[in-house]
């Protein structure tokens, strides 16, 4: 005798793939720079950092800021500058969310922080790992909350710009961060197969 759940499963599969029913949309970070665009898949394993990134992007927080620290074979860092204010304002601090599946691989996106003992993130600052071998020594110390799915060639260009002794670009690399809500088909059209 066939289970009564079987017809329901067939119906779910048919409806889920039917063009009349819209696909679920997921938030994708878009960083626009003068050198090109960077697309970021946000991680469900770090829900507070994901929500924070979305909230700050939708508020336009980063739109007047820059990539302020760029180091070849290390990271491109953007957002609030490395100042005490950025690391002490409770509005911009977030408890760490470490997940064993999220590592400092090429293209990983993490939250900046100072050397505080609680490893609390400065949510107003993010970085993208540019070292092709990754930076495993940072795993479990800094929260990773996403990864670049298109635009690492742009990150490579950003870290190659002329910079001063503090690793700040001589000519500012401005950024504008948006959140795109995309279906799987829309995402595939932008970035190709993932």
Secondary structure as the mmCIF struct_conf table of DSSP 4:
data_model
#
loop_
_struct_conf.conf_type_id
_struct_conf.id
_struct_conf.beg_label_comp_id
_struct_conf.beg_label_asym_id
_struct_conf.beg_label_seq_id
_struct_conf.end_label_comp_id
_struct_conf.end_label_asym_id
_struct_conf.end_label_seq_id
HELX_RH_AL_P HELX_RH_AL_P1 UNK A 4 UNK A 16
TURN_TY1_P TURN_TY1_P1 UNK A 17 UNK A 17
TURN_TY1_P TURN_TY1_P2 UNK A 19 UNK A 20
BEND BEND1 UNK A 21 UNK A 21
HELX_LH_PP_P HELX_LH_PP_P1 UNK A 22 UNK A 24
STRN STRN1 UNK A 26 UNK A 33
TURN_TY1_P TURN_TY1_P3 UNK A 34 UNK A 35
STRN STRN2 UNK A 36 UNK A 42
HELX_LH_PP_P HELX_LH_PP_P2 UNK A 43 UNK A 43
HELX_RH_3T_P HELX_RH_3T_P1 UNK A 44 UNK A 46
HELX_RH_AL_P HELX_RH_AL_P2 UNK A 47 UNK A 58
TURN_TY1_P TURN_TY1_P4 UNK A 59 UNK A 60
HELX_RH_3T_P HELX_RH_3T_P2 UNK A 61 UNK A 64
STRN STRN3 UNK A 66 UNK A 70
TURN_TY1_P TURN_TY1_P5 UNK A 72 UNK A 73
BEND BEND2 UNK A 74 UNK A 74
STRN STRN4 UNK A 75 UNK A 79
BEND BEND3 UNK A 80 UNK A 80
BEND BEND4 UNK A 82 UNK A 82
HELX_RH_AL_P HELX_RH_AL_P3 UNK A 84 UNK A 88
HELX_RH_3T_P HELX_RH_3T_P3 UNK A 90 UNK A 92
STRN STRN5 UNK A 93 UNK A 94
TURN_TY1_P TURN_TY1_P6 UNK A 100 UNK A 101
TURN_TY1_P TURN_TY1_P7 UNK A 106 UNK A 107
STRN STRN6 UNK A 108 UNK A 112
BEND BEND5 UNK A 115 UNK A 115
TURN_TY1_P TURN_TY1_P8 UNK A 117 UNK A 118
STRN STRN7 UNK A 121 UNK A 129
TURN_TY1_P TURN_TY1_P9 UNK A 132 UNK A 133
HELX_RH_3T_P HELX_RH_3T_P4 UNK A 136 UNK A 138
TURN_TY1_P TURN_TY1_P10 UNK A 139 UNK A 141
BEND BEND6 UNK A 142 UNK A 142
STRN STRN8 UNK A 144 UNK A 150
HELX_RH_AL_P HELX_RH_AL_P4 UNK A 152 UNK A 159
TURN_TY1_P TURN_TY1_P11 UNK A 160 UNK A 160
BEND BEND7 UNK A 161 UNK A 161
STRN STRN9 UNK A 163 UNK A 163
TURN_TY1_P TURN_TY1_P12 UNK A 165 UNK A 166
BEND BEND8 UNK A 167 UNK A 167
STRN STRN10 UNK A 169 UNK A 169
BEND BEND9 UNK A 170 UNK A 171
STRN STRN11 UNK A 173 UNK A 174
STRN STRN12 UNK A 176 UNK A 182
HELX_RH_AL_P HELX_RH_AL_P5 UNK A 184 UNK A 191
#
